[in-house]
Amino acid sequence: MLLLASSLLTLPSLSSSCSSSSSSSSSTLLDLRNCKSVNYFRQLHAIAIKTGQITEPLVAAEVLRFAAISSGRDLSYALQIFDEMPEPNIFSWNTIIRAFSESDQSPLHAVHLYIRLLHDDLPKPNRYSYPSLFKACARNSAIEEGTQIHCHVMKLGFFKDGFVLTNLARLYTLSGKMEDARKLVKRSFLQPASEANAVLHNILIDGYCRLGMISNARKLFDEMNCKSVISWNGMISRYTEVGLFKEAVDVFFVMQVDGVSPNYVTLVGVLPAMSKLGALGLGKLVHAYAAKNEIEVDDVLGSALVDMYGKCGSIEDAIHLFEALPKENPVTWSALIGGLALHGQAQDAIHYFHMMEQAGVIPSDVVFLGVLNACSHAGLVDEGKVYFNRMVTIYGLKPRIEHYGCMVDMLSRAGLLEEAEELVNNMSMKPDDVIYKALLSACRIHGKPEAGVRAAKNLLQLAPAAGDCHVLLSNFYASLGDWEAVAEVRLRMKKLDIRKNPGCSWIAVDGRINEFFVEDYSHPRTREIHLILEEMRGKLNEDGYVSDTTGVLLKIDEEEKDSMVLYHSEKIAVAFGLISTKPGMPLRVIKNLRVCGDCHEFLKQVSKLYGRRIIVRDRSRFHHFENGCCSCKDYW
């Protein structure tokens, strides 16, 4: 026996208990169940061997359990224990099968153990044997073995067991066999309103979502007879994960209409969707709901709320909430620092970073990402370099591709393109398309054609089928007046069926999210919107505004260009806001692309002439337009 000798019995208390008549198997069993330390466990195991208690089924099973599935698991040690058990019961078999199914090295060994179990002279499998087996098959993509075990389930009469069925469904969905999983649900003997049936549906919905079949997932979700709060939370989080934020928010409200009360998990799940949509009013409702229903705003939910306020344009509310939160977790700090960076408040972001250090909280790489973003948006190149070096040398954090992206973006915006290229060439990892897009955009702005061509070639290699990359390339060549190259890029897009991501803006009015695209005519109030747009342009022209059409990189006449820039999505959203809200109310708009030069100047003037504060979040940052000025100081 390759286990422990009596020489390991070093603790006096253990030795005395060993020699004492009161040292029974029940006390050893209790010690094993309360054991937290591997060293202590091995001494207990040695006592069990020396006293002969290891031959008692309950003691042997508890020794095996600790070795196999505790935090200090040792599979080779556990297997030795198991193999030396004279007649392991089904509990012990299930324990060792589960241990291997959860292991990273050899999950399929669980199936080999199951084959041993099937011999006539051994215990029969029970309902707890199969979940681990299906998990092992799923982790090894062993569909054939999983299908054979499925047959055993039917043969042995476990096909009506919800515990077994849900794990079998998980095997099929993890393996992408959605049709088999769907059949399993249809043929299930489970009651439609049972908890097991709901779990079965949730597993299938999750499988559809992972395969990108979100409409199938929603159809199945709508068919469920008994939706628990877990089901609703799952649908909300899945919509958020795939970027369908409006749908996630819609499900959140339908949930309440159906009489299901959101819980802590619901709020944490829906807030990121509201953040992406810039739906400040809805986010405030969630905050109020938490307070009213006494849902604890801890560091996780609190960070989600701080993030929401920051991304929805109310950085003041984000700071106010942050001050009331516990601050031991770097996630809470990163939510605020990231929000300040988005709003271009670089000095404030840096201030909170130093407060974090003074509080003794170790910054994470996400915190440094926020600080570097803040430096980039404010053009603080020297400071950005200092914090990048501080992250590596002081805190020993390894830069991720996102950190390099911030540095390249910061250097490129400042016109330091040679230094940016040098950084890219000396990176510790392969650059991605985001880095080359930053370089290419800066080359167009700063008039660096040679560096731009190099960036363009690398960009095509990294993202040959990405629509935004091709649009960027087309705009770059158009800025050089190379219309032949523009035509080639456009032709390639047509051949590969690559489509430009259309400009889109959102504005929330009275709790409803309104979506607008470039030259959008679909809204019920389109006529009113266009009338106010014409009025806005007329007033601005009288005040000296001249539209900037240099961003329209097409071979068309100036009148057409002027018409095109007037109907950009953020202008339409602001126009709708003007006719839909009371005078003096701030307007909050979210845009999926970068604000163009003309829209930026247009909205500055609108904020002055109409006496409105206009807050626009574009792809990379916030712009606060007020009284003819922008918070970015025209550096964006």
NUMARZA-842664 format. One record per residue: x, y, z of N, C-alpha, C in turn. Coordinates in steps of 0.05 Angstrom, whole numbers, plus 5000, padded with zeros to 4 digits. Layout:
XYZXYZXYZ ...
% end
This chain:
501749765000500050005000501850255000 501550414978503250654976502050894989 501350855015500051075029501751165052 500751215075502251335097502751135119 505251145130506050965152505351095179 505650935201504951045227506951265236 509251285222511151495229510051775224 507851795209506752055204505052155228 504551975247502752055269504252225289 504452475283506152655299504552825318 501952865313500453045330499652895356 500253015379499552875404496652815406 494952995398492152955401491252715384 492452685361491752465344492752195356 495152205366496351955378494651865401 493952055418492351975442489651875434 488451995413485851895405486051615393 488451555382488951305370488951075391 490251135414490550935435488150925454 486551125452484251145471482050965462 480650855481478350685474476050845462 476051105468473851275458474251355429 476551285418477151345390475651145372 473351205364471751025347471651125319 470450955302470151035274468451285270 466551325289464851565286466451815291 468351815310469952055314471852105291 472951895280474751925257473152025233 470751925230469052015209468352315211 467852395236467252675241469652855235 472052755243474552905237474952935207 474452715193474852725164472952925150 470452925160468453105147469053395153 470353455176471053725183473853815174 475253625162478053675155478353885133 480154075136480554285117483454285105 485254145118488054145110488853875099 490553885077491453635065493353485084 495053635098496853505117495353365140 493253505150491653385171490153145161 489153155136487752935124489452685122 491952725114493752495111494452365138 494552525159494852405185492452245194 490052355188487552215194487451955178 488351965153488351725136490151515148 492551605158494451415170493251285195 491851445211490451335235488451125227 486951185205484850995196486150725187 488550745175489950505166490950345191 492250495209493450365233491350235251 489050355254487050255271485150055258 485450025231483749835217481149955208 480650215215478050335208477750375178 479950365163479850405134478250195121 477849965134476149745123473249795126 472449995143469650065146468750235123 466550155110465550295086465250595088 464150685111463650975113466251135116 468151025131470651165135472251165109 472250925095473750915070472551105049 469851125049468551295030469151595035 469451665061470051945068472952015061 474751815066477551855058477751905028 476251735013476251764984475152034975 472952114988471652364981473652604983 475052615006476952835009479152834988 480252594983482452574964481552634936 479052574930478052594902476852854895 475252974913473753214904473953454922 475653444942476053684959477853874945 478254114957479954314945482854214943 483654024960486353914958486453654943 484753614923484553364909487253274897 487553004898489952874886488952624873 488552624847487252404833488752144834 491452154832492951904833492751784861 492851954881492551864909489651744913 487651884902484951794905484551524892 485751494868485451234853486751004868 488951064881490250854898488350774921 487150974934485250914955482950744945 481850824922479550684911480250404903 482550364890483250094881483749904904 484450004928484949834951482549794968 480249914961477749874975476749594967 476249414986475349144979472749124964 470749274974468049274961466949554961 467949734944466850004944463850014938 462450174953459550204948459150394925 456650434917456050604893456750894899 456550974924457451254931460351294924 462051094931464851124925465451114895 463950944881464250934851463451214839 461251324848460451584838462451804845 463751774869465751974877468151974858 469251734852471651724836470951794806 468551724797467651794770467452094768 466152224788465852514788468652644788 470452544804473152664806474552674779 474452464764475752464738474152624717 471552634720469952794701470653094703 471453174727472053454732474953524728 476653324723479453374720480153484693 482353634692483153754666484753554650 486153364663487953184648486452954635 484652824650483552564639480652534646 478852714637476052684643474852424632 475852324610474652094597475251834613 477151854632477651614649475151554666 473451754670470851704684469251484669 469351494642467851294626469151014630 471751004631473150744635472350624662 472150794682471250704708468350604707 466650744692463850654689463750384676 465450334657465450064644466149844664 468049904683468649724704466249674722 464749884727462449874745460249684734 460149664707457949514695458149214698 460349104710460548824714458348724734 457448484730455148374745455648374775 458048324784458548294812459048564827 458548784813459049044826456349194829 456349404846453849554850452649664824 450049684823448849804799449050104799 449350234775449450524774446750634785 446850884796444351014804444151284790 442151444797441651694783443951894786 445651854806447952044810450451964794 450251734781452651644766452751794739 450451864727450451954700451152244695 450452434712451252714707454252744703 455852614719458752634716459652514690 458452284683459152154657458552334633 456252454633455552634611457352874611 458052974634459953194635462653114624 463652874631466152784620466152754590 463952654579463652624550463552894537 462153084549461953354537464753484536 466253454558468853584559470853464539 470353214531472153074512470853054484 468553184480467053164455466652874447 466252704467465952414462462952354458 461952424435459052404430458252104428 459951944415459251664412458851524439 460851574457460651464484458251574499 457751834495455451964508452751844499 452651784473450151664461449751384473 451951224476451750954487450750974516 451851164531450951194559448051284560 447151444540444351524538442651274536 443551074520442050824517441850674544 444050684560443950564586441950694604 441850964602439851114618437051014612 436450974587433750874579433250594589 435350424585435050144593434750104623 436050264639436050244668433750404681 432150534664429750664675430050944686 432351084679432751354690431851574671 430351494650429651694630427551884639 426251824661424352014672425452174695 428052154699429452294721430452564711 429352784721430153044712433153104716 434253004738437053044744438852924722 438152684713439652554692439152694665 436652744659435952864633437353134628 437453304649438553564646441553544639 442953354651445753324645446253204618 444453024609444552924582444153144562 442253324567441753554550444153734548 445553764571447953924571450153804553 450353544553452253414536451653474506 449153444498448453494470448853794463 448053974480448354254473451254344472 452954244491455754314491457154204466 456053984455457253864431456053974406 454154164408452954284384450754114372 449953894385447853724374445153814383 444354054373441854174382439354024375 439453884352437053724344436553494364 438753364373438453154392437453264419 438453494426437653624451434653704450 433853804427431053884423429253644425 430053424412428453174414428153084443 430353104457430353024486428253184501 428053444496426153614510423253534502 422853484476420153414466419253144478 421052954480420352684490420452654520 421152874533421452864562418852794576 419052624597416752544613416252744636 417852954637417653134659415153304656 414053384679411753564679412553834668 410953964650411654224638412354434659 410954434682411454644702413554564723 414854344719416854254739419454404737 420854404759423454544760425454414741 425454144740427254004722426754074693 424154104686423454174658424554454652 424354634671425354904667428354904663 429754744679432654724676433354604649 431854404640432254284614432054494592 429954654593429654864573431855074575 432655144599434855344602437455244589 438054984592440454874580440254884550 437954824539437554834510437755114499 436655304514436755584506439655684506 441155604526443955674528445555564504 444855314497446255194473445755344448 443155424443442555584419444055844419 444255974443445656234444448556204438 449855994448452755954443453255904413 451255794399451555744370450655984354 449956194367449056434353446256424343 444756224352441956184342440056314363 440356574365438856724386435856724382 434956724357432056724351430856454360 432356234356431455964365431255964396 433256094408433256104438430756254448 430156484435427856644444425256494439 425056354417422656204411422155994433 424255844440424055644461423355764488 424655994493424056144518421156214520 420056314498417256394498415356154501 416255914493414655674495414555564524 416355644541416555534568414055594583 412955384596410455424612411055544640 413355484650414055574677416855704677 416855964675419456104675420056204703 422356104713423256194739424856454735 425556584757427256824755429956754742 430856504746433356414733433056414703 430756324693430256324664430356604653 429056794666428957064657431857184657 433257134679435957244681437757134659 437356874653438956754632438456884605 435956944598435257064573436357344571 436257494593437257764593440257764589 441657594603444657584601445557494573 444057314562444757214535444457424514 442257574515441857794497444058004500 444858054524446958254529449658154518 450257894522452757784512453057804482 450857774467451057784438450558054427 450258254444450058534435447258624428 445258464435442458554430441358684456 442258934459441759064485438759154488 437559244466434759324468433059084476 433658854464432158604469432458524499 434958564509435458494538433758674556 433558934550431959114566428959044563 428158974538425358904534424558664551 426258464552425758224568425558294598 427258484606427258574634424458684641 423258844624420658964629418358764626 418558584606416558374603416458194627 418758144638419057974663417258094685 417458354689415858474710412858484704 412258514678409358504669408258234675 409958024672409057744678408957684708 409557874724409357834753411757714766 414057704752416557584764418257814774 418957814799420558034811423457994805 424758204794427658184789429158154815 431458014815433057984839435858114834 437558064852440258184850441658114823 441457854816442757764791441457894767 438857944767437458074745438658354741 438958504763439958774761442858784750 444458604761447258594751447358524722 445458364713445458274685444358484665 442358644674441158834655442559094654 443959174675445359434675447359474652 448959274645450759314622449259374596 446959254592445359314568444459604569 443559694592442659974594444960164590 447360084600449760244596450460274566 450260054552450860064523448860244508 446360244516444360404503444260694512 445760744534445761014544443061094557 441660884567438860934577439061014606 439761264612440161364639437561344655 435361414644432761404659432161114668 432560924650432060644657434060554679 436560634676438560564696437860674724 436860914724435961034750433660874762 431860774745429660614754430660364768 432760244756433960004767435160064795 436560284796437760374822435560414843 433460544835431260594854429860334862 429660144843428459884849430059734870 432759744867434459614887434059734915 433860004916433560134942430760064954 428760074938426060014947425659734957 426959544944426659264950428859154968 430459344979432559274998434559074987 435159104961437258934948439959074954 441758924966444259044975445959144951 446759394952448459514932451359474942 452459224936455159164945457159254923 459559154925461559254906460959164877 459658934874459058834847456758994834 454559004848452259154838452859454837 454359544858455159824859456859904835 458759724829460559784806458959784780 457059604777455359604753453759864751 452759974774451360224774453160464767 455560464779457460674773458160674743 458560434732459160404704456860504687 454360434695451960524681451860834680 452160954704451961254705454161374688 456561264689458661384673458161354643 457261114635456861074606454261194596 452461264614450061404605450261704606 452661804612453062094610452862244636 452262114658451962254684454262184702 456662294696458962234712458762344740 457162554744456662664770455362464788 453262324778451862114793453761884799 455461814779457361604783459261654807 460261904808462061984830460561984857 458162084857456562094881456061814892 455361624875454861344883457461214893 459561264878462161144884462961214913 462561464921463361554948461861394970 459561284964458061134984458560844984 460260744966460760454963463160364979 463360104986465860004997467960004975 470460064982472460114962474859924964 474359674974476559484977477159344951 475259344932475459194907476359374885 478459304870479359474847477259504826 475259324824473159344804471559604808 471059674833469559924839471160164829 473760164834475460394825475560404795 475860164782476160164753473560264739 471260214752468660314741468660614740 469560744761469561034762471761154744 474161044746476461144731475861114701 474760884693473960844665471861044656 469961104674467861304667468961574664 470761654681472061924679473661944653 475061724646476561714621474761764597 472461624597470461654575469561944572 469362084594468462364594470662564590 473062464585475362644580476462784604 475662694628476562814653479062674663 481162714648483662574652484862634680 484862884688486162954713484562834737 481962824734480362694755480862394756 481062274733481661984732484361924746 486362094740488962054752488862104782 487262304790486862364819485762124834 483661994823482461764836484361524835 486061504815488061294814489961314838 490861564843492661604866491261564893 488661634894487061574918486961274923 486661134901486460834903489060724915 491360824905493960734915494260804945 493461044952493661134980491860964998 489660864987487860695003488860405006 491160354993492360084995491159874977 489559964958488259774939490159744915 490859494908492759444886491259474860 492159644842490759684816490959434798 488759374785488759154766489459264738 489859084719490459174692488159324680 485659274689483359424679483459714689 484359754713484660024724486660184707 488860054700490860184684489860244656 488060074646486860114620485260374620 483860424642482360674645484160914646 486360894661488161124663489461184636 490260974622491461024595489561134576 486961054577484961164560484561464566 484661524592484361804600486561974589 489061874590491362024579491162054549 490161844536489861854507487862064498 485562074512483362254504484162544510 485962584529486762864536489462944523 490662764508493262824496495562834516 495362704538497462704559499462484553 501062524533502862314523504962244545 506262444556508462384575507262234600 504962324609503662194632502961904625 501961864601501161594592503561404592 505861504583508261334584509061264612 508761454630509461404658507761184670 505161204666503261004677503660724664 504260724638504760464625507160334638 509360484642511760374654511260294683 509660454697508960404725507460134727 505660084709504159834709505959594707 508059624690509859394685511959364706 513259584713515559574731514859574761 512759724769512059744797510159514805 508159464788506059274796506459004782 508358984764508958724751506758614734 505058794724502858704707503758674678 502958464665503758424637501758574619 502658754601500858904584499258714566 496658764563495058624544494958784518 493758664498493558794472492059064474 490159074493488559324497490359544508 492359484525494159684535495859794513 496859614496498459714473496759874454 494159794451492359944434492060234444 491760264471491560534483494060694477 496360574480498960724476499260804446 498560624428498760684400496760904392 494360884403492361094398493261364409 494361364432495261614445497461744429 499461584421501661694405500761784377 498961624365497961694338496361954338 494561984358492962224360494662474362 496862434377498662664382500562714358 500262554336501962594313504662464315 505162304336507762174339507661904326 507361904299506861654285509361474283 511661594281514061434280514461284307 513961414329514161294355512061074358 509661134347507460934349508160684333 509260724309510160494292512360334306 514160474319516360344333515260164356 513260274370512060124392510759864381 509359894358507959674346509959454338 512259544327514259344318515659204341 515659334364517059214387515259094408 512659064402510758954421511558664427 510758574451511258304460509258104449 507358204433505358034421504658134393 503257974378502558054351500358274351 500758494337498658704337496058604325 493858724334491258644322490258864304 487958824292486859014273486259284286 485559284312484859534326487259724326 489559614330492059774331492659894303 492359734282492859844256490760044246 488260004257486160204250486760474263 487860464287488660714300490860854285 492760694276494960804260493960924234 492260774220491360864194489661114196 487961134217486261374221488061614225 490161584242491961804248493561884223 494361694207495761754182494061924164 491461874163489662034146489462314157 489062334184488762594196491262764194 493562644199496062794199497562794173 496362674152497562684125500162534123 500162284131502562114129501961874111 502161924085501261714066502961454067 505561484070507361244069506761064093 506661184117505961024141503160904138 501361064126498660964122498460724104 500060724083500060494065501060244079 503160274096504160044111502059934130 500660124144498560044162496259904147 495660014123493459894107494059614099 496559554091497259284083496959084106 497959174129497759004153494758954161 493159164158490359154165488958944147 489558954121488258764103488958474109 491458434117492358164124490858064149 490558234169489358154194486258124193 484958304177482058294176481158324147 481558114131480958134103477958154097 476258084116473358084111471858274130 473258454144471858634163470958884148 468358944151467259174137468359444146 468759484172469759744182472659784173 474159574170476959594160476959694131 475259574115475159654086474159944083 472260024100471360304098473560494106 475060424126477360584135479460604113 479960374099481860374077480860554054 478260534048477060684027477360984033 476761064058476961344066479861444065 481661274072484461354072485361414043 484761224025485561273997484061513985 481561553993480061783983481362043993 482362044018483662284028486162354012 487362144000489762193983489062263955 486462243948485562293921486062053903 486661823914487261583898484561433893 483061533874480361423869480461143857 482661083844482960813833483160603856 484760673876484960493900482260473914 480860703915478160703928476360503913 476460513887474760333870475460043875 478059993878478959713883477859613910 478059783930477059703957474059653955 472559833942469659803940468959543924 470459483903469959243887470458993904 472559003920473158773938470958733957 469858953968467658933987465158803973 464758873949462458763934462758463929 465258393921465758113915465557933939 466458043962466457883987463857924003 461958083991459458144004459858274032 461758454032462458604057460858864057 459358904078457659144080458559334101 458259584095459059804113457159804137 458359834161456759854185455460134185 452760144183451560414180451660574206 451860834204451761004227449060984241 449160954267446660914282446861064308 444661194316444661344342442061274357 442361284384440061234401439561474420 437061524425436361724445433961614461 434061624487431861534504430061764511 427461744506425561954513423161814526 422461904550420261794565420561494569 422961394574423461114579423460934554 423161054531423160904506425660974490 427060764480429460804465428860834435 429561064424429061114395431661084380 431560934358433960874342433761014315 435961134306436061274281438561194265 438161164239440361114221440861354203 443061344188443761564169441461584149 440561824143438461874124435961694130 435261694156433061514165430361644160 428561494147425861594142423761414155 424561234173422761024183421161114208 422061324221420761404246417961534241 415961474258413261594253413361904252 415262034265415362324265417562434246 418062284225420162354206419762634195 417262704187416762964175417463194194 416663164220417363374240420363394244 421663154244424563144249426063294227 425163244201426463374179425963674178 423563754187422964044189424764184209 425164054232426864184253429764184244 430563974229433363964218433864204200 431864254182432164474163432264744178 430564754199430565004216433265034229 434364824240436864834254439064924235 439164814211441164894191440865184184 438365274180437965554173438965744194 438265684220439265854242442265854244 443465624240446365604242447765754220 446565734196447765874173447666174177 445466274189445266564195447366644216 448166454232450166514253453066464243 453366404217455966374205456966094202 455265894208456165614205456265544175 458365404167458565294141459164994144 457564824131457964534135460764444125 461864264140464464154133464063884119 464563874093464063634077466563484071 468763554084471363424078471263124086 469463064105469162784113467662614094 466262734074464862574054466762514032 467862274033469962194014468862043990 467062183976465862073952466062273930 466062183905466262363882463462453874 462362643890459762763885460063063889 458063213880458263503882457663593910 458363853915458263963942455363963953 453464013936450664023945449763753956 450563543942449863273952451363213978 453863293979455363254004454063404028 453163644022451863814043449363674053 447863554034445363414042445963164058 448063024050448862784065449562834094 451163034099452063084126449863184144 447763314132445563414148443963184160 443862954147442262734156443862504170 446062584182447562394199445862314223 446162074232444361964253444262124278 446562234288446562384313445062644310 445062764286443563014282440562954282 439762724270436962644270436062594299 437762454315437062394343436762654359 438562844355438363094370435863254361 435263244335432863384325430363254338 430262994340428062864353427862944382 430162954395430263034423429063314427 429763494409428763774411425763794410 424563624393421563644389420063474409 421563304425420263114442420663164472 422263364479422863424507422363724513 422063784538421564064546424064234542 423664494536425964674532427764664556 430364674550432364674572433264404582 431764194575432563924584435063834569 436963694582439263594568438463364549 439963334528439463114508441862924510 441262664511443362464513443162274490 445262264474445362104449447661914450 447261664440449361474437449761414408 452261414398452761354370454761124368 454360944347456060714345458660774331 458960994318461361074303462561334315 464861404305466161654314464561894303 464262094319462862344310464662474289 463462554267465062684246465462984252 467263104238467963384243465563574240 463963524219461663704215459563674237 458963424245456963384267457963514293 460563494297461763604322461263914322 461864044300461564334299458564414300 456964254285454064304284452864294312 453564084328452364054354453364264374 455764354370456764574387454964814383 454364884358452765124353449865084361 448764834358446064784366445764824397 447764724412447664754441447465044449 448765224433448765504440446065634431 445265584407442865724396440265624409 440165364417437765254428437865234459 440065324471440265324500440065044512 441164844498441064574508443864454514 443964294534446464144539446063884524 447863824506447663584489450063404496 449463154505451462964513451462734493 453662704479453862494458456162304465 455462054465457561844468458061714442 460461754430460961614405462561354411 463861244391465060984394467260974416 468461204421470761204439470561384463 468761584463468661774486466061934487 465862104508463562284510464362564500 462362704489462662984482460363124497 461063324513459063484527458963754513 456863794497456564054482454864244500 455964474504454464674521455364954514 453465124507453965404501456165444480 455965274459457765304436460565174440 460965034462463664904467463264604472 465464464469465364174475467464104496 466863914513468663834534471263724524 471263624499473763494489475763704479 474863954479476664184470477664124441 475864004425476363944397478763754393 479263594413481463394411480063114415 479562984393478162724396478862534374 
% end
